């Protein structure tokens, strides 16, 4: 029988509130607000992904707001 080294995956988790609400200098229609909100939220998610975070859950709180949970391997954890 040989000894086997078991590697335990170590993860860190991050839950954040993301909002697509933006201040516009003039009145815009609802469709434009929603388009810009989608772009804003996508950018925020991509910023976390660029730091190594993987999106594992999201919950819409309203048309413009969501709570997102990310995970990534702990820094210094064995691969």
Secondary structure as GFF3:
##gff-version 3
##sequence-region A 1 79
A	DSSP	beta_strand	11	19	.	.	.	ID=ss1
A	DSSP	alpha_helix	30	50	.	.	.	ID=ss2
A	DSSP	beta_strand	54	60	.	.	.	ID=ss3
A	DSSP	beta_strand	65	73	.	.	.	ID=ss4
###
